[in-house]
Amino acid sequence: MSSAAPPAPRATLLCLPPAGTGRLAFADWPERIGDYAVEPVLYPGRDSRVSEPLATSVADLVGDVLRTHGAAIAGGRFALLGRSVGAALAMHVVDALIREELPLPRHVVLVAARPPQRPDPESPLFRLSDRRLRERIADWGGMSADELADDELMSWTLRLVRADLAVAETALSRAGTIPVPLTVVGAKDDRSVPVDVLSEWESATTAQFAWHVLPGGHFPDAVQHDLLVNLVADTLRESESKVMDG
């Protein structure tokens, strides 16, 4: 009697974090997205890669993602999720996959991100003074009052945020669309990414498009976080089902 075939490996969700952060932005996602193996992307210059120089271009970061997560990409069963600056990088990753004729993600999810045709009124943010950028970071949320008052911590945070913003804001404008289903998620009280710009992401894809608005601000509180994780899990499950149904 032949043995049963081994189960197919799970699909992979590559998570690209917002400016200034590392894997902590998706710390509990592996336990929450049960159908996907979650791989948070770690940019150079932080966490376990703190000794490496920060990336200075989108090409550097895209190449790093393709090298570091090449096995998941080559397998062809993966999705991309990008938050804020990570959303811009996610779109450039798809562009690179198309150019290099590599497998494309089954779905792209963008969170808390303006469409490129609607830049921030203060753009380029990486050129803001330390004082003003610090104010913007406080407005985005995600840091406590004690953290915001810690000059040493904020000096390090400003360095990382400014570097990540510079990479995203000096990149060449993307041309064309992606042939990949795209889901965009915003927040009702996010003053950096107004709800009324979210639907304009539809022009970035020739495939299925959807957008959603959750409660909360730019960075998630516990309620928004739970809703976001559940929304992403449902979105990817539905997308995977459509692929399997052929």
Number of C-alpha atoms within 10 A of each C-alpha: 3 4 5 6 6 6 6 6 10 13 20 21 27 24 24 29 26 23 23 20 18 21 18 12 17 17 12 12 19 15 11 15 18 12 17 22 18 23 18 21 22 20 25 18 16 17 13 12 13 11 10 11 11 19 18 15 18 21 16 13 21 21 15 17 20 17 11 13 16 13 10 19 22 13 13 15 19 24 25 24 25 24 24 21 25 25 27 24 25 24 22 21 22 22 19 17 17 14 9 9 9 16 16 23 21 21 22 27 23 27 27 27 26 25 21 14 10 13 16 14 8 9 11 14 18 21 14 14 10 15 9 12 17 18 12 14 18 15 16 16 16 16 13 9 10 9 13 18 11 10 11 10 12 16 12 11 18 19 14 18 20 19 19 25 21 21 22 24 21 13 15 10 11 12 8 11 15 18 17 19 20 23 23 26 21 26 23 16 15 20 12 19 23 17 20 9 15 25 16 15 21 19 13 20 17 14 14 13 17 15 18 16 16 19 17 17 21 25 20 20 13 9 11 17 15 12 14 20 16 14 15 17 18 14 17 24 15 12 17 19 11 11 9 8 7 6
